[in-house]
């Protein structure tokens, strides 16, 4: 059984089908990429998985459980975390504080116990801090730990957002354009981290990305979309050689 399945997923906005009959499966331990031109429906699929949008058709299945109608606030606790195309961090909080927010889905708050800061609460706080410190070490963020997000360079902010997602201890990680805005050196570093996330942490990855060199370097399989519809699915080489994909990217004459 696959770790994650999307079956005939669809959504419309004002009569326009942003995602139209998309189906794919992701195996445990796989790095699966979704590619396509701007407006192809890639981020919309992530918003459907995250339950930000409600699909008008199809199913989303995670670990054999239908999560198509799952409340958005429960998705992270099920084991699905994500980053965003536009960085979504708390600008005036420190890196450490932002990462501790990523532990929220693993917390079991009790108002009375929190008020009196009981031994159980102290133990839980220590466990959350240890989990965050492990991620800080994993992504080499120690030098930024106590700095405010507003003072960080763009590349460091991208890493912090990735770190916050990892702090949720996901089984499935959704990366929305992890190399967007990064230089060549930073992109290469991201490719190493994505592979380490799979190999060292055992986390399955679904990635949206325009940088085909990154897609080719780390992906096991690729799904190409255009206008919300699937064009091709296969290895990076197979998808890049597909005539429909070439036409979508470069035009009919190139194909």
N, C-alpha and C positions, 0 to 999 in steps of 0.2 A: 504494500500500500504506500502511495506517495505521502510525503509530509504535508504537501499543500496542493490543492486543486482548485482551478477556476473553470467553471463549466458554463459555456454560452453566456458570458457576462455582458450585460448591456446597460446603458443609461442614456437618456435623452435630456437635452436642455432646450426648451422652447421649440420642440419639433426637430431639433438637430441631434442626430445620434453621435455622441462623443465617443462612446465605446459600443461596438456593434458585433455581438456574437463571438467574443474572445474566449478561447479555451486553451488551457495549458496546465501541465503538472510540473511540480518541482520535487525532486528527490532529496532525502536527507543527505546533507553534506555537499550539496551542489551549489555552484555559483551560477545563477541564471540571470541573463541580461535581457532587458527590454529596450529596443532601439526603434528609432523612427524620426521623421522630420518633426519640426515644431508643430504642435496642434494634432499630433497623431493619436493622442489619448493616453499617453504613458503615465503622466502624473495623475490623471483621472482614475486610472486603475489602482494606483496606490491609495488614493482617497476613498475608493470603494472598499479596498481591503481594510483600511483603517476605520471604516464605518463613518467617515465624515460625510460621504454621500450614500444614499440609499439606491441600490440598483433597481432598474425597472424590469430586469429579467436576468435569469441565471442564478448560479449558486457559487458560494465561496466556502471551501471545506478545508479545515486545518486539523491535522491529526485525526482524521475521520469524523470530526465534529462539524456540522453545518453552522457557520458563524455569520450567515447572510443577514440575519436579523439581530445579531448580538449588539448590545449597547456599546457605543464608542468608548466609554470609559473602562470597559472590561477587556478590550482587545490587548492592551499591554500586559495585563495580568495573565492572559492566556499564553503569552510567550511570543508576541509579535511586537517588535519595536521598529521605529523608522527615523530617518533624517528627512529634512525638507530641502527643496530646491533653493528657496530663500531662507537663509539661516534664521532659526527661531530660538534665540537665547535671551535670557534676562540680562540686559545690557549693564545694569548697575549692580549686579551681583557678581561675586567672584567665581572663578572656575570651579572651585570646590563646592560652593553653594549650588551652582547649576547642576553639577553632577549628583549631588545629594537629592535634588529634585527628581532625577532619573530613578531613584530608589523608591519613589512614592508608591508605585504599583506593588511593591513587595512589602509595604508597611501594613500593619494591622492595628490602627490607632484605637485607643480607648481613652475617652475624654477624662475620666476620673484618674486613671493611671498616669496620663500625661500631666495632669495638674499637679500631682504629688511626686512626679518623677521617680516612680517606683523602681526597684532593682530590675524588674523585667523590661521596663522602658529603657533604662541605662544599657542593659545588655543588647537590646535591639539597636540602639543608637550606635553602639560600638561595632556591631555586625555590619550595619549600613556603611559606616566609615571605612571599615576594612575592605568591603566590596569596592568602594569608590577608589581607595588607594591602590588596589590591584589594577584597576583600569588606568589610573594615572601612570603607574609603572609600565603597563603594557604599551601605552601610546606615548611614552616619554613626555608627559605633561608636568613633571615635577617643578620645573622652573616657572610655570604659569599658575601653579596651584592657588595662590592667594591674590592674583591679579584680577582686576575687574574686566569683564568682557569688553567694555567700551574702549579699553586701552590696548586691546590685542590686534595684531595684524590679521588680515582676512584669512590667510592660510591656517593660522592657529585657531581661529573661530570654527573653521570647518572641522578641525580635529576635535575640538571640544564638543561640537554637536554629535559627532560620531561617538565620542566617549560617553555622553549622556545616554545615548541609545543603548550602549553596551552595559551601562549600570543597571538597566532594567532586567539583566540576565535573560535575554531573549533566546528562543530556539530558532526563530526566523527573523532576519534583519532586512529591512527594506531601505535601500540607499538611493535617494533621489539626486542624481547627478553629483556624485561625490567628488569629481574632479573639476567641476565647474568653477572657473575663475582662478584655477591654480596654474602655476608655471610647470615646466617640464619636470624639474626635479621634484616638486611637491607631488605631481601626478604619479611619478614612479614610486614615491614613498607610499602613496595611497594604495597602489597595486600590491605592494608587499603586505600592508596591513590587512587588506581584504583577504588575501590568501592565509595570513596568520589567524585571522578571525575564524576562518573555516577550519584550518588544520590544528591550531592550538586550543581554540575555545569550543570547537565542535558546533559552530553556528552556521546554519544554512543562510545563503544570501540571495536576495533578488535585487538587482541593480538596474536603474535607469541611467543611461549614459550616452552622450554624443561622441565622446572621444573613442573612436573605434580601435585605436592602438591599445587603450586600456581594456576595452571589451575583449579584444583578441588575446591579450596577455593573461587574463584571469578567468574568463568565462568557460564553463563546460558546454553550455548551450545558449542560444540566442533566439528571442522572438522578435521579429520585425513587424511593425505596425505602420499603417498609413490610413488617415481619415477614420480612425477608430476600428479598423478591420485588420485581421492578421494577414500578413503577406507571405511569411516563411518562418519556419522554425527548424533549428538544427545546430550544428557546430558553427563557430564564428566564420570559418572558411566557407562552409556551405551557404550560409546566409549572405555573405558578401558577394558570392558569385551568382546569386539568384537574380534572374532577369527582372522580376517584378520589383525587387529591392533596389536594383540599380536604377530602374526607371523612376521610382519614387524619389530617390536622392538626386539623380543627375538628369532625368528627362528621358523621353522615349528614344531620342537619337543615340544617346550613350548606350542604352540597353540594346 
